[in-house]
Amino acid sequence: MVQPAWVSSLVLRNKVVAKRKGTVAAVTAGGATAIAVATASPVVAVIGLAGAVYLTWDWLSFRIKNGIRF
């Protein structure tokens, strides 16, 4: 069965969006960790890592909803 052209473009778009979301989540986690170590403040660490956890969950749920495998 041959798939229509719009299907492949949707899949490619979803993969690009998933990659962007994953990159943002990874950079946020790295930045939050670096800032937490540099400031040695648990409050800053918790706030930064909470944002990273949210972005990672957003990335993971996007991949699951769209059936993108690892």
C-alpha positions as CSV (number, residue, x, y, z in Angstrom):
1,M,0.0,0.0,0.0
2,V,1.4,3.4,-1.0
3,Q,0.9,6.2,1.5
4,P,-0.1,9.6,0.5
5,A,2.6,12.3,0.4
6,W,1.0,14.3,3.2
7,V,1.5,11.4,5.6
8,S,5.2,11.3,5.3
9,S,5.5,15.1,5.7
10,L,3.4,14.8,8.9
11,V,5.7,12.1,10.3
12,L,8.8,14.1,9.4
13,R,7.3,17.3,11.0
14,N,6.5,15.3,14.2
15,K,10.1,14.0,14.3
16,V,11.5,17.4,13.9
17,V,9.3,18.8,16.6
18,A,10.2,15.9,18.9
19,K,13.9,16.5,18.3
20,R,13.5,20.2,19.1
21,K,11.6,19.5,22.3
22,G,14.2,16.9,23.4
23,T,17.0,19.4,22.7
24,V,15.3,22.1,24.7
25,A,14.7,19.7,27.6
26,A,18.3,18.6,27.6
27,V,19.7,22.1,27.4
28,T,17.4,23.2,30.2
29,A,18.4,20.3,32.4
30,G,22.1,21.0,31.8
31,G,21.7,24.7,32.4
32,A,19.7,24.2,35.6
33,T,22.3,21.7,36.9
34,A,25.1,24.1,36.1
35,I,23.4,27.1,37.8
36,A,22.5,24.9,40.8
37,V,26.1,23.9,41.2
38,A,27.4,27.4,40.7
39,T,25.0,29.0,43.2
40,A,24.9,26.1,45.6
41,S,21.3,27.2,46.4
42,P,18.8,24.4,46.8
43,V,15.9,26.8,46.0
44,V,17.4,27.7,42.6
45,A,18.2,24.0,42.0
46,V,14.6,22.9,42.6
47,I,13.1,25.6,40.5
48,G,15.4,25.0,37.6
49,L,15.1,21.2,37.7
50,A,11.3,21.4,38.0
51,G,11.3,23.3,34.7
52,A,13.6,20.7,33.1
53,V,11.3,17.9,34.4
54,Y,8.3,19.6,32.9
55,L,10.0,20.0,29.5
56,T,11.2,16.4,29.6
57,W,7.6,15.2,30.3
58,D,6.3,17.3,27.5
59,W,8.9,15.8,25.1
60,L,8.1,12.2,26.2
61,S,4.3,12.6,26.1
62,F,4.6,14.1,22.6
63,R,6.6,11.1,21.4
64,I,4.1,8.7,23.0
65,K,1.1,10.5,21.5
66,N,2.6,10.5,18.0
67,G,3.9,6.9,18.2
68,I,7.5,7.9,17.7
69,R,9.8,5.1,18.9
70,F,13.3,5.5,20.5
